[in-house]
Amino acid sequence: MNPYYTKEKEELRQKVREFAEREIKPLAQELDANETFSIELSQMMGRHGLYGIDIPKKYGGQGMDTLSYIIAVEEIARVDGSQAATMAAHNSLGVAPIFNYGTKEQKQTLLPNLLNGNGLWAFGLTEVNAGSDARGVESEATKTPDGWELNGSKRYITNGSNDLMAGVTVLAKTGELSGKPSYSTFIVKRNTTGFSSKRTLGKMMWRASDTAEIAFDKCMLKEGDLLGEEHYGLPQMLKTLDSGRLSIAAMGLGLAQGAFEMALAYAKEREQFKKRIGSFQSVQFKLAEMDMKIELARNLLYKACWLKDNNQTFGKEAAMAKLYCSEVAQEVSDQGMQIFAGAGLFKNQDIERFYRDHRILRIGEGTTEILKMVIGRHIGL
């Protein structure tokens, strides 16, 4: 018996799996091939309750816990990384900071429309000189008599340019505090004068997700567009990334599960030397190690979620889970490709897409190297 698991969570898993198999899987290959962002699927995920799973019902959410949300991400990623990216970025990076740091008015105004599938929200941290080094942010917000003037740009922003995109939470420099540069976060709606965005195409992975460059040219913001306290934007963003790492870990876990299931099914049907290749010990060992590592990854991730849901510190465990799940995704997709052999190298095989999609997981929301540094700090190094 899994101590983190319940009957209700298994029912949720089956519900999300059925949705993913029925609505997403038939379209995944074509959307990937054409780099098409699906408005319809994005709206459908909202209507099926996949946005705001862990947000209270009074704001339009489902009122469940972190683990329930992570299971849902895992099941979408088991079928398609692009749709999982849309869902995870909207929930963990878009909605979560508004819920965690927003005023009552900001939450009541923004959240309902972001949780029903009518709008998506983005998270603006990464710039040309800011990524792993969040303090490298050069976008700047200057105080005015009526609020703030925002100038700068962001890149690699998920959900940043599609027709459902309602706005973005932006980290910007806002002067100094105690002699050091300070940063604050702002809510920037899409219809703000001076806001512009452009989709970035030609990606290796998540080709059906929306990745964008965003620019702010004298965007005039009101005082009420400040999210949380002035000067405390960086801690807010970093805490958001702690939770966001759980969803990236879930994407790695789901991708690994999907790739494993493909490889297992293929090993049972493919014949060589008048035997099914699954009867060969070399293939059996590959599949056994895949299954074992997926189980270990799931237990680590679910423990991190349990810690968060029980109001315990979880930063180290989130970093570990993201690191390990992304590496398991790499290993399983690679070994799955090896089992498919030449057949797996063609676009008509889902394993080829999974092999490409895994690569971002060791980069986004903390590279493998940065996560090891984070873990090192947690253990006192």
Secondary structure, 3 states (H helix, E strand, C coil): CCCCCCHHHHHHHHHHHHHHHHHHHHHHHHHHHHCCCCHHHHHHHHHCCCCCCCCCHHHCCCCCCHHHHHHHHHHHHCCCHHHHHHHHHHHHHHHHHHHHHCCHHHHHHHHHHHHCCCCEEEEECCECCECCCHHHCCCEEEEECCEEEEEEEEEEEECCCCCCEEEEEEEEEEEEECCEEEEEEEEEECCCCCEEEEECCCCCCCCCCCEEEEEEEEEEEEHHHEECCCCEHHHHHHHHHHHHHHHHHHHHHHHHHHHHHHHHHHHHHCEECCEEHHHCHHHHHHHHHHHHHHHHHHHHHHHHHHHHHCCCCCHHHHHHHHHHHHHHHHHHHHHHHHHHHHHHHCCCCHHHHHHHHHHHHHCCCCCHHHHHHHHHHHCCC
